[in-house]
Amino acid sequence: MPRSHRAELNAMTDLRPRLLAEALGTALLLAVVIGSGIMAERLAGGNAAVALLANTAATVGGLYVLIEVFGPLSGGHFNPVVSAVMAVRGELPGAVLVGYIGAQLAGAVLGAWLAHAMFDLPIMQWSTKARGGAGQWIAEAVATAGLLLVILRAPSARAAPMVASYIGAAYWFTASTSFANPAAAVGRMLSNSFAGIAPSSVPAFVISQCVGAALGLMLHRLLEPRPTRRNR
């Protein structure tokens, strides 16, 4: 077997656990977000603030654990715009990026279905919860920019708690409750529950997230120290 072909096969073999980690991590993240939203709405007695607080707490804890568990395998992205930024930075090959995004989107769909199955709800659903307007679009851009800035600037040993804490805060300081993730928007589109988003609202959210990701990367680069010329 030619050496180049063997190298390609080895690369594909090494890629499989990474793609599985991204798919499984994204699925579990969406199951946490949607499932905790369903539980919170059932138990909150109509108090939206209590429901959101419960949803936030579950998401923060779940995200922290998932990053710790799957981060060593795949980086723990669970988010297409995070993977895209890593590709722009040269940390993820373009061919691998396509696989990551596919795994994340598939995982998001499976995670929504899993949440429905656990609560004896119809598996196939479409959300009717419209989310839109300039305020929410700006909020998504801000939330995503902040997320990327935290990811890029956090010390590696502290990334998981810092990212999870940021998402918990962004749930409350943004008008959109911080989706900050196109895969999450797709998964939540398939759930007519507390965490859902209507399909018609998804494109604008995803565009805002992409803008925010680019802004986060730009801010990170502006904060990077630049080499200075020394007088000779």
Secondary structure, 3 states (H helix, E strand, C coil): CCHHHHHHHHHHHHHHHHHHHHHHHHHHHHHHHHHHHHHHHHHCCCCHHHHHHHHHHHHHHHHHHHHHHHHHHHCCCCCHHHHHHHHHCCCCCHHHHHHHHHHHHHHHHHHHHHHHHHCCCCCCCCCCCCCCCHHHHHHHHHHHHHHHHHHHHCCHHHHHHHHHHHHHHHHHHCCCCCCCCHHHHHHHHCCCCCCCCCHHHHHHHHHHHHHHHHHHHHHHHHHCCCCCCCCC
